[in-house]
């Protein structure tokens, strides 16, 4: 396993991180009719990843693992499962990230980036994770009702009190990120060291602006949906066209089908499949190794955030770390798009 510094910090993380938005599911449903997370398999996957050298696990207070979007009765489930995993390893051997912003209570201050909400949710996340600190704390998406300086000062206090070690920003506009960074510098507050953004072969918007900011200010980029929610694995395509298996992401996320299931993307997928076949690798490995190579080309640290519902998926994804795509293949992939 190769380790990289997380932005302009001294903390070292594995070249890939394990995400917990999508977890293995059971056929069984709970009393509210929602599929249960297969906790046993999830813990096995986390342990296998840990044994392979992956020391970086990402979650969020809103995540459930088998539901999208998540209602209030099901929030916090992923954090609790990560907390169970933490009991089985040396806490200091792993880097845990989680997030704050989303709705966690059915009342007016039950969501947001205010001091009140953040100070409530940091305590709740620590309880669910069963730990005394969080390595990386992300603001999950914007809160236009809260002044940025209030959010930054609150986050800074968490760092000063040892509850959080590093800060991250996710799903904010480039303008917002710049404003946060400038305010941090002006008021001598802890700055973000990492952005978590959607980034894959099909969705490259961050290359227009956020990648430039990341390079200039020394931020790493955690790339979520590196396989476009499973689309880039090729599992939704067979000789007869599209196929959707029960309990797959596409079976529970209508947005996935609207976004990816197009004739143009089908042609792209077939072209990528030819490249992968030539290299003797899987489509998943091609997509992950492409992200790592793009990071090199852009001069930034890109950390793919992989999710796995089976041990075999994890092993396949981790094998991508041994692939170094040549420039001629990168050019060919560019031509496919």
C-alpha positions in Angstrom: 0.0 0.0 0.0 1.2 3.4 -0.9 0.6 6.3 1.6 0.3 10.0 0.7 0.1 13.1 2.8 -3.4 14.4 3.2 -3.0 17.9 1.6 -0.5 20.2 3.3 -0.5 18.2 6.5 1.7 15.6 8.1 -0.9 12.9 8.4 -0.5 10.0 6.0 -3.4 8.1 4.5 -3.7 5.2 2.1 -3.9 5.9 -1.6 -7.5 4.9 -1.5 -10.2 5.3 1.2 -13.1 3.2 2.1 -16.5 4.9 1.8 -19.7 3.9 3.7 -22.5 5.6 1.8 -23.3 2.2 0.1 -22.9 -0.9 2.2 -23.8 -4.6 1.7 -27.5 -5.2 2.1 -29.5 -8.1 3.6 -32.7 -9.3 1.9 -34.3 -8.6 5.3 -36.2 -5.4 5.9 -36.6 -3.5 9.2 -39.9 -2.6 10.9 -40.1 0.5 8.6 -39.7 -1.5 5.4 -36.1 -0.5 4.7 -33.4 -3.1 3.7 -31.0 -3.7 6.6 -27.3 -3.3 6.2 -25.4 -6.6 6.2 -23.2 -5.6 9.2 -21.3 -8.9 9.3 -20.1 -8.6 5.7 -19.4 -4.8 6.1 -17.1 -5.5 9.1 -15.3 -8.2 7.1 -14.7 -5.8 4.2 -13.4 -3.1 6.5 -11.1 -5.6 8.2 -9.9 -7.0 4.9 -9.2 -3.5 3.7 -7.3 -2.7 6.9 -5.2 -5.9 6.6 -4.3 -4.8 3.0 -3.0 -1.5 4.4 -6.1 0.8 3.9 -6.0 3.1 6.9 -8.6 5.7 5.7 -12.4 5.3 6.3 -15.0 7.9 5.4 -18.5 8.2 6.7 -21.1 10.9 7.5 -23.7 11.5 10.2 -26.4 11.2 7.6 -25.3 7.9 6.1 -27.4 4.7 6.6 -25.7 2.4 4.1 -28.8 0.9 2.4 -31.1 3.8 1.8 -31.0 6.9 -0.4 -32.2 9.5 0.5 -32.1 8.8 4.2 -35.0 9.6 6.6 -34.4 10.7 10.2 -35.1 7.2 11.8 -32.2 5.8 9.8 -29.5 8.4 10.0 -26.3 7.6 11.9 -26.3 3.9 11.1 -23.0 4.0 9.1 -21.2 5.8 11.8 -22.3 3.2 14.4 -21.0 0.4 12.2 -17.7 2.1 11.7 -17.6 2.5 15.5 -18.0 -1.3 15.9 -15.1 -1.7 13.5 -12.9 0.7 15.5 -13.3 -1.6 18.6 -11.5 -4.3 16.7 -8.3 -2.3 15.8 -5.9 0.1 17.3 -7.7 3.5 17.0 -4.5 5.3 16.3 -3.8 3.1 13.3 -6.7 4.5 11.3 -7.8 7.8 10.0 -11.6 8.4 10.3 -13.5 11.2 8.5 -17.1 12.1 9.0 -19.4 15.1 8.1 -21.8 17.6 9.4 -24.6 19.7 7.8 -27.5 17.5 7.0 -30.8 17.2 8.8 -30.4 15.2 12.0 -33.4 16.5 14.0 -37.0 17.5 13.2 -36.7 21.0 14.5 -35.4 24.4 13.3 -31.8 23.9 14.3 -31.7 20.2 13.4 -29.5 20.9 10.4 -27.0 23.4 9.2 -23.5 24.7 9.9 -24.3 27.0 12.8 -22.3 26.8 16.0 -25.3 25.3 17.8 -25.8 22.5 15.2 -22.1 21.6 14.8 -21.5 21.5 18.6 -24.5 19.2 19.0 -23.5 16.9 16.1 -19.8 16.6 17.0 -20.9 15.0 20.3 -23.4 12.8 18.6 -20.9 11.6 16.0 -18.3 10.8 18.7 -20.9 8.7 20.5 -21.9 6.8 17.4 -18.2 6.2 16.4 -17.3 5.3 20.0 -14.2 7.5 19.9 -12.8 10.6 21.6 -11.8 12.4 18.4 -12.4 12.6 14.7 -9.4 12.8 12.3 -11.0 14.7 9.5 -14.3 16.6 9.9 -16.0 17.8 6.7 -18.7 20.4 6.2 -20.9 18.3 3.9 -22.6 20.9 1.8 -23.4 24.6 2.0 -25.6 26.4 4.5 -26.4 29.8 3.1 -28.1 30.8 6.3 -25.0 30.7 8.4 -22.1 33.1 8.1 -18.9 31.4 6.9 -16.9 32.9 9.7 -19.2 31.4 12.4 -18.7 28.0 10.8 -14.9 28.4 10.6 -14.6 29.7 14.2 -16.7 26.8 15.5 -14.6 24.3 13.5 -11.4 26.0 14.8 -12.6 25.5 18.4 -13.1 21.8 17.8 -9.5 21.5 16.6 -8.2 23.6 19.6 -10.2 21.3 22.0 -8.8 18.1 20.4 -12.1 16.8 19.2 -11.1 17.2 15.6 -7.6 17.0 14.1 -8.1 18.2 10.5 -10.8 20.0 8.4 -12.4 19.3 5.0 -15.0 20.8 2.7 -17.4 18.9 0.4 -19.8 19.8 -2.3 -19.2 23.6 -2.1 -18.7 25.8 -5.1 -15.2 27.0 -6.0 -16.2 30.5 -4.9 -17.3 29.2 -1.5 -14.1 27.2 -1.0 -12.0 30.3 -1.9 -14.0 32.5 0.6 -13.5 29.9 3.3 -9.7 29.7 2.6 -9.3 33.5 2.5 -11.3 33.9 5.8 -9.2 31.2 7.5 -6.0 33.0 6.4 -7.3 36.5 7.4 -8.5 35.4 10.9 -5.7 32.9 11.5 -8.0 30.0 11.7 -7.5 26.3 10.9 -7.8 25.8 7.1 -9.2 23.0 5.1 -6.6 20.4 3.9 -8.9 18.3 1.8 -11.9 18.6 -0.5 -14.3 15.7 -1.1 -15.9 15.9 -4.5 -17.7 13.8 -7.1 -15.0 12.9 -9.6 -14.8 10.1 -12.2 -14.3 9.5 -15.9 -17.8 10.8 -16.7 -18.0 13.7 -14.2 -15.0 15.9 -14.4 -16.4 19.4 -13.5 -13.9 19.8 -10.7 -11.1 20.0 -13.3 -12.5 23.4 -14.4 -11.8 25.2 -11.1 -11.6 23.1 -7.9 -8.5 21.2 -9.0 -6.8 24.5 -9.6 -7.7 25.7 -6.1 -6.6 22.4 -4.6 -3.2 22.7 -6.3 -2.7 26.4 -5.4 -3.7 25.9 -1.7 -2.4 22.5 -1.1 -5.6 20.6 -0.7 -6.0 16.9 -1.4 -9.1 15.7 -3.3 -11.1 12.7 -2.1 -12.9 11.5 -5.2 -16.3 10.1 -4.3 -18.3 8.0 -6.9 -15.0 7.1 -8.6 -17.0 4.3 -10.4 -20.0 6.5 -11.1 -22.0 4.6 -8.5 -21.1 1.3 -10.1 -21.8 2.4 -13.7 -18.2 2.3 -14.7 -17.9 -1.3 -13.5 -20.0 -2.3 -16.6 -22.3 -4.4 -14.4 -25.4 -2.6 -15.7 -24.8 -3.6 -19.3 -25.0 -7.0 -21.0 -25.5 -8.1 -24.6 -29.2 -7.2 -24.5 -28.7 -3.7 -23.1 -29.2 -2.3 -19.6 -29.7 -4.7 -16.7 -30.5 -3.8 -13.1 -30.1 -6.4 -10.3 -32.1 -6.3 -7.1 -30.3 -4.5 -4.2 -27.9 -2.8 -6.6 -27.4 1.0 -6.3 -29.4 1.5 -9.5 -32.3 -0.4 -7.9 -32.6 2.1 -5.1 -31.4 5.4 -6.6 -33.6 6.7 -9.5 -31.2 9.5 -10.0 -28.4 7.1 -11.0 -30.5 5.8 -14.0 -31.4 9.3 -15.1 -27.8 10.5 -15.0 -25.9 7.6 -16.5 -28.1 5.3 -18.5 -27.8 7.1 -21.9 -26.8 5.9 -25.4 -23.8 8.2 -25.3 -22.6 6.7 -22.1 -23.2 3.2 -23.4 -20.9 3.9 -26.4 -18.3 5.3 -24.0 -18.5 2.2 -21.8 -18.0 -0.1 -24.7 -14.9 1.9 -25.8 -13.5 1.8 -22.3 -14.1 -2.0 -22.2 -11.9 -2.4 -25.2 -9.1 -0.5 -23.5 -9.4 -2.5 -20.3 -9.4 -5.8 -22.3 -6.2 -4.8 -24.1 -4.6 -4.1 -20.7 -5.9 -7.2 -19.2 -7.7 -5.4 -16.4 -11.3 -4.8 -15.3 -13.3 -1.6 -16.0 -13.2 -0.8 -12.3 -9.4 -1.0 -12.2 -9.2 1.2 -15.3 -11.5 3.8 -13.8 -9.5 4.0 -10.5 -6.1 3.9 -12.1 -7.2 6.7 -14.4 -8.1 8.9 -11.4 -4.7 8.3 -9.8 -3.0 9.2 -13.1 -5.1 12.3 -13.5 -4.0 13.4 -10.1 -0.4 13.1 -11.2 -1.2 15.1 -14.4 -3.0 17.8 -12.5 -0.3 18.0 -9.8 -2.7 17.2 -6.9 -3.2 14.2 -4.6 -6.4 12.4 -5.6 -7.7 9.7 -3.3 -10.4 7.5 -4.8 -13.2 6.8 -2.2 -14.2 3.2 -3.0 -17.2 1.3 -1.8 -17.6 -2.4 -1.8 -20.5 -4.7 -1.2 -18.4 -7.9 -1.5 -14.8 -8.8 -0.6 -14.1 -9.6 -4.3 -15.1 -6.0 -5.3 -12.7 -4.7 -2.7 -9.8 -6.9 -4.0 -10.6 -5.9 -7.5 -10.5 -2.2 -6.7 -7.3 -2.4 -4.6 -5.5 -4.2 -7.5 -5.9 -0.9 -9.4 -3.1 0.5 -7.2 -0.6 -1.7 -9.1 -1.6 -0.2 -12.5 0.3 2.8 -13.9 -1.5 3.9 -17.1 0.8 5.0 -19.8 0.3 8.4 -21.4 -0.7 6.8 -24.7 -3.6 5.0 -23.0 -4.6 8.2 -21.2 -4.8 9.9 -24.6 -6.8 7.1 -26.0 -9.3 7.3 -23.2 -9.6 11.0 -23.8 -10.4 10.3 -27.4 -13.2 8.0 -26.4 -14.8 10.8 -24.5 
